[in-house]
Each structure stands twice: as structure tokens, then as C-alpha cells.
Amino acid sequence: MNRSTVLLIIGIPWATAVAVLLMVTKIHAFSGRVHWGLLGSACICFSIGCLARTSVGLHDMA
């Protein structure tokens, strides 16, 4: 795998987290309710992106 593919794979969870957060804010604006399950999903996607980035960083250090 080349470097640009790795960076794309790392960016996908963060992009998904942003998209889910935008959905949560849009749903909240229309219904006035916060969907905690979607918010939790966004947090999980963000943490997967952080873990992937940390793994690549540790691999580059080795």
C-alpha cells in the first residue's frame, strides 16, 4: 500500500464522524431531540481514526 492510500484509509473514519455529527445536529434542529446513539457512533468513528493514525505514527517511528 502506498502512502496516499494509507492516509485515505485513516481519513475515512474521521469523515464519517463529521457526517454523523452533522446528521445529529440536523435531526436535533428539526425534532429538538438528541439521538445519543448517533452521537456515540460518531465518537466511535473518531476514536477509530485516532487509533489508525497512532498506529501509522508508531509504524513510521520503528
C-alpha positions as CSV (number, residue, x, y, z in Angstrom):
1,M,0.0,0.0,0.0
2,N,1.4,3.4,-0.8
3,R,1.3,6.4,1.5
4,S,-1.7,8.2,-0.1
5,T,-3.9,5.0,0.3
6,V,-2.9,4.8,3.9
7,L,-3.8,8.4,4.5
8,L,-7.1,7.9,2.8
9,I,-8.0,4.9,5.0
10,I,-7.1,7.0,8.0
11,G,-9.3,9.9,6.9
12,I,-12.4,7.8,6.3
13,P,-13.4,7.3,9.9
14,W,-12.9,11.0,10.7
15,A,-15.0,11.9,7.6
16,T,-17.7,9.5,8.8
17,A,-17.6,11.0,12.3
18,V,-18.1,14.5,10.8
19,A,-21.0,13.3,8.7
20,V,-22.7,11.6,11.6
21,L,-22.3,14.7,13.8
22,L,-23.9,16.8,11.0
23,M,-26.8,14.4,10.9
24,V,-27.2,14.7,14.7
25,T,-27.3,18.5,14.6
26,K,-29.8,18.4,11.7
27,I,-32.1,16.0,13.5
28,H,-31.8,18.0,16.7
29,A,-32.7,21.2,14.8
30,F,-35.9,19.6,13.4
31,S,-37.1,17.4,16.3
32,G,-35.4,19.1,19.3
33,R,-34.2,15.7,20.5
34,V,-30.6,14.5,20.7
35,H,-30.1,11.0,19.4
36,W,-27.4,9.7,21.7
37,G,-26.9,6.5,19.8
38,L,-25.8,8.5,16.7
39,L,-23.6,10.7,18.9
40,G,-21.9,7.6,20.3
41,S,-21.4,6.3,16.8
42,A,-19.6,9.5,15.8
43,C,-17.4,9.2,18.8
44,I,-16.5,5.6,18.0
45,C,-15.7,6.6,14.4
46,F,-13.5,9.4,15.6
47,S,-11.6,7.1,18.0
48,I,-11.1,4.5,15.2
49,G,-9.5,7.3,13.2
50,C,-7.3,8.3,16.1
51,L,-6.2,4.7,16.6
52,A,-5.4,4.3,12.9
53,R,-3.3,7.5,12.9
54,T,-1.5,6.5,16.1
55,S,-0.7,3.0,14.6
56,V,0.7,4.6,11.4
57,G,2.8,7.0,13.5
58,L,4.2,4.2,15.6
59,H,5.0,2.2,12.5
60,D,6.9,5.2,11.0
61,M,8.9,5.5,14.2
62,A,10.0,1.9,14.0
